[in-house]
Amino acid sequence: LQLYRFGETVSIPFFTETWRPYSFYDKIRNNRTHGWHTLLLLDIKVKEPTMESLARGKPVYLPPHFMTIDVAIEQLLEVEDARKEGVYSRETLCVGLARVGCAD
């Protein structure tokens, strides 16, 4: 990977039952069209209040939740399966790093 060959950085959010944004797909397509690498930033949920606690007016926070590389891949493939534009496939080479610099 060459640093000067990176295109626009893309964030991959956690999908929910009612919210599944595909906007990152177009940015990945643009980067690949130009022969650029794409840095994907995976979603984190930190200090997210529960809906019930918000309704009561006293926020209670869920434990931190970090997107795994496996979840990101599942979501990326879901979008490719839906869009069918051939931007990437199950055979596309990817490099995944998690918890870089963490002691555990």
C-alpha positions in Angstrom: 0.0 0.0 0.0 1.4 3.4 -1.0 0.2 6.3 1.0 0.0 8.7 -2.0 -2.3 6.1 -3.8 -5.2 6.6 -1.3 -8.4 8.2 -2.4 -11.2 9.5 -0.3 -11.6 8.0 3.2 -14.9 6.2 3.8 -16.9 5.6 7.0 -18.9 2.4 7.4 -21.8 2.9 9.8 -23.5 0.1 11.7 -26.7 -0.9 9.8 -29.9 -1.1 11.7 -33.2 -2.7 10.7 -34.5 0.6 9.4 -31.3 2.4 8.3 -28.9 0.9 5.8 -27.1 3.7 4.0 -25.2 2.7 0.9 -23.6 6.1 0.3 -20.1 4.8 1.0 -20.3 2.5 -2.0 -20.1 5.4 -4.5 -16.9 6.7 -2.9 -15.3 3.2 -3.0 -16.3 2.9 -6.7 -14.8 6.3 -7.5 -11.5 5.4 -5.7 -11.3 2.0 -7.5 -12.1 3.7 -10.9 -9.0 5.9 -10.4 -6.9 3.0 -9.1 -6.7 4.3 -5.6 -6.8 2.5 -2.3 -9.7 3.2 0.1 -9.3 3.6 3.8 -12.5 2.4 5.6 -13.2 3.7 9.1 -15.4 1.3 11.0 -18.2 2.6 13.2 -18.0 2.8 17.0 -20.8 3.3 19.4 -19.6 5.0 22.6 -21.8 6.6 25.2 -25.0 5.7 23.3 -28.1 6.2 25.4 -31.0 3.7 25.4 -34.2 4.9 23.9 -36.1 4.0 27.1 -33.8 6.1 29.2 -34.2 9.1 26.9 -37.9 8.8 27.1 -37.6 9.0 30.9 -35.3 12.0 30.8 -32.4 10.2 32.5 -29.9 8.8 30.1 -28.5 5.3 30.7 -25.7 4.5 28.4 -25.1 1.2 26.5 -21.7 -0.3 26.8 -19.2 0.6 24.0 -19.6 -1.3 20.8 -17.0 -1.5 18.1 -17.6 -2.7 14.5 -15.6 -5.8 13.7 -13.9 -6.4 10.4 -16.3 -9.3 9.8 -19.4 -7.1 10.2 -17.9 -4.5 7.9 -17.3 -7.2 5.2 -20.8 -8.5 5.6 -22.2 -5.0 5.1 -20.0 -4.3 2.2 -21.0 -7.5 0.5 -24.7 -6.8 1.2 -24.4 -3.4 -0.6 -22.6 -5.0 -3.6 -25.2 -7.8 -3.8 -27.9 -5.0 -3.9 -26.2 -2.7 -6.3 -24.5 -5.3 -8.6 -22.0 -2.9 -10.1 -19.0 -5.0 -9.6 -17.1 -2.5 -7.5 -15.7 -5.4 -5.3 -16.4 -9.0 -4.7 -15.8 -11.8 -2.3 -12.4 -12.3 -4.0 -11.3 -8.6 -3.7 -8.0 -8.3 -1.7 -8.5 -6.3 1.5 -6.3 -5.6 4.5 -8.0 -5.3 7.9 -6.4 -3.9 11.1 -8.1 -3.8 14.4 -7.1 -2.4 17.8 -3.8 -1.1 16.5 -1.7 0.2 19.4 -3.9 -1.3 22.1 -2.3 -3.3 24.9 -4.9 -6.0 24.8 
